[in-house]
Amino acid sequence: MRAQHRELAEQKAELVELRLDWMRSRPDVGRLLKDRPTPVIITCRRRQDCGQWSGTEPQRLALLREAIVAGADYVDLELDVAGRIPRYGSTKRIISYHNFEETPGDLEDIHRELADCDPDIIKIVTMANCQEDNVRMLNLVSSAQIPTVGFCMGEFGITSRLLCGKYGSPFTYAGFSRSREMAPGQLTYAEVRNLYRFNRVTARTKVFAVVGDPIAHSMSPLLHNAAFRRAGFDGIYLPMRIPEGMLTETVENLSPLDIQGYSVTIPHKQEALQLAAVPDSEAQDIGAANTLFRQDGLWHATNTDCSAIEQTVLDGLKRLPNPDRPLMDRRVLILGAGGVARAAVQAMQNHDARVTITNRSADRGRELAEEMECAFLPWENRSTEDYEVLINCTSVGMHPNVDDTPFPDYWMRENTLVFDTVYTPENTLLLKQARERGCATASGVEMFVRQAARQFEIFTGLEAPREYMEETMRRAMAAGPR
Ligand code: NAP
């Protein structure tokens, strides 16, 4: 524990919680406090509060009193024991309440009870079962007369864990590492400090989020927060889980948080288009939006996937032997008929390319082809098509099925452009084989960064640091799953 404490201090942590309940043998409080590199909170959580303490309750209270006598900077006392441990010396009292089930309706009453226990700081932490729980919690924090650390746990609670500072919480809680997660949804110190820059968030900081379900593995927070930092923009970008069908209602209910923009991913792209008061023609033509942004109090919607695909293909064409030939009239074969395929058709038609769609499920493919007025080819005949640009918009080849390809190498023609929208991994089997066959290639990472860069520009009004975003994404992918 002392070693980890020193390590956190080296990483500029200003206050460290020492969880005595996690120690296997009886903690030597004097030793933990001696020469401490930062101020500390001494906490010893009971099992009923999801702690690890295995001794008796009198032993636990004795340990907390010992910490106070030894001059700990803060001691954490649960609401029901706070009255039994009086104030002494210079040790500050954090009076805490935890609820691992829900964010109860009577938060204000609980806060009043905590305030009656002679606190220097109130800590109130509850389970969020929906995004709206964060709004109630942050309301409480901002109206509190006594400094209050208040946030929610669980995947839905990340919003308030990261935003509580904006509303007046003196600090938030983060884990030493993934393996030391103390509560559900807890982020690591490195994430909170370096990725989300919690210490820099103020009342003026603008808030953005990516919404989807699932959302935990989205790369968007990494890219956008890195871009904000690089551009010196005062913003924070959060991952927000919103279940299917709940986007409109949740966005409305989150309006007190004054969120300025959302990146939208599966399964909300159609609903995002419907909720926007001002959808642009690109999003309307595609029938889906991946970006919502507020202007003059109204939600605008656009689709940056389309321009990202367009730019990736235009750049890719420059790698062909006849780079000056425009996209117009080039034959493009699109594999897939989902949301990304739809954006790809639109992008290619914007340049009057000759588009053919092929899809595993013929009905879906034929329907999209009819709607977008392009040719359709049955999936089993896809090798027969003469094409100059091949775009994979299926999920085939995506992690973990990295040995799959939607278009075997013996069908490939050299001097064509092969673009795989799959980006996990970047170097898919399709792209590896295309290069071996002498084709030019373009990757899903190029597209992903481009759609994020365009969103960044819409959100901030600044030019996106695109190369830096691409570097950041490749570095993170090389480091492996978070
Ligand atoms: P979607 O709407 O679910 O469509 C998935 C498509 O993949 C459908 O056409 C589906 O065919 C096809 N498919 C799935 N499994 C298949 C298989 N085993 N064999 C043949 N076809 C198969 O998904 P989406 O939103 O369009 O996304 C598609 C892919 O694009 C994602 O998997 C992701 O890798 C990539 N993507 C990239 C970016 C980027 O920025 N680079 C952004 C978003 C998505 P059926 O109709 O027959 O089911």
Boltz pocket constraint, residues with backbone or C-beta under 6 A from the ligand:
constraints:
  - pocket:
      binder: B
      contacts: [[A, 266], [A, 335], [A, 336], [A, 337], [A, 338], [A, 339], [A, 340], [A, 341], [A, 359], [A, 360], [A, 361], [A, 364], [A, 392], [A, 393], [A, 394], [A, 395], [A, 396], [A, 398], [A, 406], [A, 420], [A, 421], [A, 422], [A, 423], [A, 424], [A, 443], [A, 444], [A, 445], [A, 447], [A, 448], [A, 449], [A, 451]]
      max_distance: 6.0
